[in-house]
């Protein structure tokens, strides 16, 4: 059964709703800044920061820090590794849905 079970292909990094949302946004956009993500997802600074750190630790996102005038600006983008992992996660979810339809 190993390799055939779609549950084994799910990535634990995306089990959390916020991380799933962050990656969805980053897959649909080249880059997204911290404040825009916070507003879009309607979560606190601390909550967003902890989930971004987890995705950064897994090397699923790239952090770009810069200044707009005198204000610091942090942008995030999905890394190649993150894009691949997210696509594989979505494929596994799709397989699970198809499996459920057959039952």
C-alpha atoms as one frame of an Amber mdcrd trajectory, in Angstrom:
protein
   0.000   0.000   0.000   3.015   2.311   0.345   3.119   4.867  -2.465  -0.507
   4.241  -3.431  -2.060   5.911  -0.418  -2.686   9.619  -1.197  -2.570  10.425
   2.542   1.165   9.633   2.505   1.715  12.341  -0.111   0.139  15.127   1.945
   2.649  17.647   3.285   2.329  18.396   7.011   3.452  21.989   6.369   0.139
  22.633   4.629  -2.132  20.952   7.188  -2.542  24.300   8.906  -5.183  26.535
   7.326  -3.049  29.704   7.524  -0.015  28.100   5.847  -2.300  26.674   3.155
  -3.718  30.167   2.586  -0.270  31.796   2.515   0.993  29.347  -0.089  -2.185
  29.736  -2.145  -1.654  33.501  -2.240   2.037  33.134  -3.097   1.296  30.619
  -5.855  -1.175  33.051  -7.445   1.087  36.118  -7.070   4.780  36.697  -7.738
   5.248  38.397  -4.370   3.156  39.556  -1.459   4.123  41.852   1.395   3.575
  41.202   5.094   0.890  43.830   5.707  -1.112  42.836   2.621  -0.987  39.176
   3.678  -2.049  40.094   7.212  -4.991  42.121   5.898  -6.039  39.522   3.322
  -5.930  36.629   5.794  -7.333  38.732   8.657  -4.821  37.486  11.235  -2.516
  39.081  13.785   1.111  40.044  13.184   2.336  37.319  15.540   0.185  34.602
  13.998   1.278  35.473  10.472   4.933  35.794  11.490   4.982  32.341  13.109
   3.475  30.664  10.035   5.820  32.510   7.690   8.774  31.391   9.840   7.610
  27.765   9.584   7.370  28.002   5.774  10.758  29.741   5.636  12.316  27.021
   7.798  11.033  24.394   5.330  12.511  26.545   2.527   9.068  26.832   0.926
   9.191  30.634   0.780  11.818  33.268   0.074  11.932  36.406   2.210  12.921
  39.690   0.548  13.586  42.662   2.853  13.929  46.174   1.499  13.040  49.778
   2.264  10.354  51.897   0.651  11.686  55.334   1.452  12.472  54.994   5.149
   9.949  52.254   5.851  11.029  48.615   5.962   9.135  46.389   3.545   9.186
  42.597   3.651   7.961  40.625   0.655   7.496  36.895   0.364   7.504  34.594
  -2.627   7.123  30.866  -3.074  10.466  29.134  -3.676  10.894  26.480  -6.358
  10.914  23.854  -3.590   7.740  25.367  -2.106   5.946  25.430  -5.462   6.775
  21.773  -6.069   5.721  20.734  -2.555   2.471  22.696  -2.780   1.586  21.219
  -6.187   2.274  17.718  -4.860   0.078  18.443  -1.832  -2.769  19.638  -4.067
  -2.370  16.600  -6.324  -2.626  14.314  -3.283  -5.769  16.134  -2.145  -7.254
  15.725  -5.617  -6.470  11.991  -5.514  -8.220  11.752  -2.132 -11.310  13.473
  -3.532 -11.393  11.115  -6.519 -10.928   8.168  -4.169 -13.888   9.302  -2.065
 -16.091   9.627  -5.159 -15.417   5.982  -6.009 -16.515   4.783  -2.561
